[in-house]
């Protein structure tokens, strides 16, 4: 972890391209509204998610917040970003590999805290959206299956971390045992890899969510 907000909503260009032709498709949210949790910064200490892939493991009694409820297709994702100062941005850029960037990713549980990275959306540069909640349309929708997990891939850093929350709130990162305090080593998981999400961070929440369209349900035959 490494910590920088507003209520404005910005839609990523090309949202219409991600939606199916049918206007009757039912959309659902995975992770609920990303803006309901306030990301930190410019308060001190200013923390951010850094150089890893993560997902929200638990909020209160809800352990399946980022679990896909049924087969379908991911069409967009949202992220609430804090507004770090210029000095904080400069520090993160230098220490964590460059400008703030993130992408949505699809994870298939494989047991023993391991997840296979099935796919990921296009990486998005985030600095122009600091202090806002922004929704990015996917240029190509992503296939998801019931029981899979939606994560956030951050190859550099992202001010999308709410902190000082109750102890029943936690998120996991694709870091191995013994490396949970290492926020600089690159652990953002590549598509096709099967990393272990060993590290659990309590009292914190990743401020992202995703929108998907469930597959049509078969109709009864006469």
C-alpha positions in Angstrom: 0.0 0.0 0.0 1.2 3.4 -0.5 -2.5 7.2 0.3 -4.4 11.0 -2.0 -11.3 13.0 -4.2 -14.9 14.7 -5.5 -18.2 13.5 -6.5 -18.1 14.2 -10.2 -18.7 11.2 -12.5 -16.8 11.0 -15.8 -17.7 8.4 -18.5 -14.9 6.9 -20.4 -15.1 7.6 -24.1 -16.7 4.9 -26.2 -19.1 3.6 -23.5 -21.7 2.9 -26.1 -19.3 0.6 -27.9 -19.2 -1.7 -24.9 -23.0 -2.2 -24.7 -24.9 -4.8 -26.6 -27.3 -3.8 -29.4 -30.3 -4.8 -27.3 -31.5 -2.0 -25.1 -33.4 -4.6 -22.9 -30.2 -6.1 -21.5 -30.1 -6.1 -17.7 -27.0 -4.5 -16.2 -25.7 -5.4 -12.8 -23.0 -3.9 -10.5 -20.2 -6.0 -9.0 -18.8 -4.3 -5.9 -21.6 -1.8 -5.6 -20.9 1.9 -6.1 -17.2 2.7 -6.1 -17.9 6.1 -4.8 -19.4 5.0 -1.5 -16.0 4.6 0.1 -13.8 7.8 0.3 -10.3 7.3 -1.0 -7.5 8.9 1.1 -5.2 11.8 0.3 -4.2 14.5 0.3 -4.6 13.7 4.1 -1.5 12.2 5.7 -0.4 9.6 5.6 -1.3 9.5 2.0 -1.7 5.9 0.9 -2.3 4.2 -2.5 -2.5 0.7 -3.9 0.9 0.1 -5.6 2.4 -2.3 -8.1 0.1 -5.3 -7.6 -3.2 -6.8 -8.5 -5.8 -6.7 -5.7 -9.4 -7.4 -4.9 -11.8 -6.6 -2.0 -12.0 -9.7 0.2 -14.5 -8.6 2.7 -16.7 -5.7 3.8 -18.6 -6.4 7.0 -20.2 -9.8 6.6 -20.0 -9.7 2.8 -17.2 -11.9 1.6 -18.4 -12.1 -2.0 -18.4 -8.4 -2.9 -16.3 -8.8 -6.0 -17.6 -12.3 -7.0 -19.4 -12.6 -10.3 -23.0 -13.8 -9.5 -23.7 -15.4 -12.9 -22.2 -15.9 -16.4 -22.1 -12.8 -18.5 -19.9 -10.1 -19.9 -18.1 -7.2 -18.2 -18.7 -4.0 -20.0 -17.2 -1.2 -17.9 -15.6 -0.4 -14.5 -15.5 2.5 -12.1 -12.9 3.8 -9.7 -13.0 6.6 -7.1 -9.8 8.5 -7.0 -8.4 10.7 -4.3 -6.7 14.0 -5.1 -3.1 13.9 -4.0 -1.0 17.1 -4.0 1.5 17.8 -6.8 4.3 16.8 -4.3 2.6 13.5 -3.5 2.0 12.7 -7.2 5.7 13.4 -7.9 6.8 11.2 -5.0 4.6 8.2 -6.2 5.6 8.6 -9.8 9.3 8.5 -8.9 9.0 5.7 -6.3 6.5 3.4 -8.0 7.4 3.2 -11.7 5.7 6.1 -13.3 2.3 7.8 -13.8 -0.8 6.5 -12.1 -2.4 3.6 -14.1 -4.9 0.8 -13.5 -7.0 -1.8 -15.4 -9.9 -4.1 -14.5 -9.0 -7.8 -14.4 -10.8 -11.1 -14.3 -9.6 -13.8 -11.8 -10.6 -17.5 -11.7 -10.2 -19.1 -8.2 -7.8 -22.1 -8.2 -7.6 -22.9 -4.5 -5.1 -22.1 -1.7 -5.4 -18.4 -2.3 -4.4 -18.8 -6.0 -6.2 -17.2 -8.9 -5.7 -17.6 -12.6 -5.7 -14.2 -14.4 -8.2 -14.9 -17.2 -8.2 -11.5 -18.9 -7.8 -7.8 -18.3 -9.2 -4.6 -19.7 -7.2 -1.8 -21.4 -4.9 0.0 -19.0 -6.1 3.5 -18.1 -4.0 6.6 -17.2 -5.7 8.0 -14.1 -4.1 11.4 -13.2 -6.5 13.5 -15.2 -9.4 12.0 -13.2 -7.9 12.6 -9.7 -10.6 13.8 -7.3 -13.4 12.1 -9.2 -15.3 8.9 -9.7 -14.8 7.8 -13.3 -16.3 5.0 -15.3 -14.3 3.4 -18.2 -16.0 1.5 -20.9 -14.2 -1.6 -22.2 -13.3 -1.5 -25.9 -13.9 -5.2 -25.9 -16.2 -6.8 -23.3 -14.7 -9.5 -21.0 -16.3 -12.9 -20.6 -17.0 -13.7 -16.9 -18.3 -16.9 -15.2 -20.3 -17.4 -12.1 -17.9 -17.6 -9.1 -15.0 -15.7 -10.7 -13.6 -12.6 -9.0 -13.1 -9.1 -10.4 -9.9 -7.5 -9.4 -7.9 -4.3 -10.0 -4.5 -4.4 -11.7 -2.2 -1.5 -10.8 1.2 -1.7 -12.5 2.4 1.6 -11.0 0.1 3.2 -8.4 -3.5 4.4 -7.9 -4.9 6.7 -5.2 -7.9 4.4 -4.8 -7.6 3.2 -1.2 -9.9 4.0 1.6 -8.3 3.5 5.0 -9.0 3.5 8.7 -12.1 1.4 8.2 -13.5 -1.2 10.6 -11.5 -4.4 11.2 -14.0 -6.5 9.3 -13.0 -4.8 6.0 -10.0 -6.2 4.1 -8.5 -6.7 0.6 -6.0 -9.1 -0.9 -3.0 -8.5 -3.1 -1.1 -10.8 -5.5 2.0 -10.9 -3.2 3.6 -14.0 -1.7 4.1 -14.9 1.9 6.8 -12.7 3.5 6.4 -9.9 1.0 3.3 -8.1 2.3 5.3 -5.0 3.4 7.0 -4.7 0.0 5.0 -2.1 -2.0 7.7 -1.4 -4.6 8.4 -4.8 -6.2 6.3 -5.4 -9.3 3.6 -8.0 -8.5 0.8 -6.9 -10.9 -0.3 -10.2 -12.4 -0.1 -10.9 -16.1 -2.9 -12.6 -18.0 -2.5 -16.4 -17.9 -0.5 -16.4 -14.7 -1.7 -18.0 -11.4 -0.3 -15.9 -8.6 -1.0 -16.5 -4.9 -3.0 -13.7 -3.2 -1.5 -14.3 0.1 -1.3 -10.8 1.6 -4.4 -9.6 3.4 -4.7 -5.9 4.4 -7.3 -5.1 7.0 -9.2 -1.8 7.7 -8.8 -0.8 4.1 -10.9 -0.9 0.9 -10.1 -0.6 -2.8 -12.5 1.9 -4.3 -13.5 0.3 -7.5 -16.5 -1.6 -9.0 -17.5 -3.2 -12.3 -20.6 -3.4 -14.5 -21.7 -6.5 -16.3 -24.5 -7.9 -18.3 -25.7 -11.4 -17.4 -26.2 -14.0 -20.1 -29.8 -14.3 -21.3 -31.6 -17.1 -19.4 -33.1 -19.9 -21.5 -36.8 -19.7 -22.0 -39.1 -22.7 -21.2 -40.1 -24.6 -24.3 -43.7 -25.3 -25.0 
